[in-house]
Amino acid sequence: MIDITHKSNTYREATASALLKVSKKETISALKDNTVPKGNVLEAAKTSGLLGVKQTSNIIPDCHPLPIEHASVSYEIGEMEIRIFMKVATIYKTGVEVEAMHGVSVVALTMYDMLKPIDKGIEIASIKLEFKKGGKSDYSDKFKQEIRSAVVVCSDTISAGQKEDKAGKAIVEKLLGHNVKNDHYAIIPDEKEQIQKKLKKLCQENFDLVIFTGGTGLSVRDVTPESILPLIDRNIPGIEEAIRRYGQERMPYAMLSRSVVGIRGKSLVMALPGSTNGAKESMDAVFPSVLHIFKILAGSRH
C-alpha cells in the first residue's frame, strides 16, 4: 500500500452511482410493491451495500483500512431502471472513492441477484464516481500570485562548514513541490543580532515567505524564537499548534520544539526545527493550506 503516514486527517467524502436496467415494467412494479419472491430488494441491497463499504480494504489489496463514519444508500426508480447512489464520509488521511464505488457495486449485484428470478434481462449498465472532496488539494488556493520565499539556516556548525545543511534544502524542495519559488537561501550562525538583521532585510525586500530552520530547541545557543518574536507584528498560534501536533503524532520529542509563526508587515515568518525530519514534517503539517494566508494578505492591501 502507498505510504500515507505523512498525511493529515481531513474530512473526506465521495458519492458513487450505479445504473441497473430491467427488461420488463413488471419488475419495477414488483420492486415498488415489495412482491419480489426473495424479499424486500431495496432494504436487503442497502444492507449489503453498507457491509460492502466496510469490507473494501479486505477485497481491494491497495485500499487502506479506514474508519467509515457515514454511509448511506439512496435510489431513483424510473420506468425501466434504478439508479443507485452510495455516499461515504470519514475524517482520515485518504479518500473514500473506492469505498463508495465498491459499496454501490455490491448494492447493484444484490439487486441483480434478487430480481433475476423474475427478470432474466437485468443489466448493470454503469458504475461511476459522481463526486469526491477532501484532502489537501481542496485547501490549495488557486489564485494567480507568485510567492517569493527565502530560506535561512540558523546553525553554528553549518555556517562554520563543519556540517552539511539538509533541513534547509529539504524545505526548499518542499516549497518547490507546492509551486513556491525560492529566491533566497542563506546560512547564518545562531546569533540573535544576525537573525534579526536577516529577517528585517528580507521583509524590507518584500519576501512573501521567510522560513528560518534551526535554533528552536532548548540549548543555550537556540535563540531563533527569541530573535524573531520581538520583530513579529502578530503571531499565529494555530499554525504553531498544528506543527507541534503533527510532529507529536510521529515522535514524542516534538513537544520540545519551539516553532514560531507570525506576520511581519506583509511577510509570513516561520521558525522551524533544524533537524531534517523536523523540518520536513513541519512543512507537511501546514502546506499547502498555509498558503491561504497570502490570499488574505493580498485582500488586506486594498
PyMOL commands that set and color helices and strands:
alter all, ss='L'
color gray80, all
select helices_A, chain A and resi 25-33+41-54+56-59+97-115+136-139+156-159+167-177+192-204+224-231+237-248+252-256+276-286+289-300
alter helices_A, ss='H'
color red, helices_A
select strands_A, chain A and resi 10-21+70-77+81-92+123-133+148-154+181-188+209-213+234-235+260-264+267-272
alter strands_A, ss='S'
color yellow, strands_A
deselect
rebuild
show_as cartoon
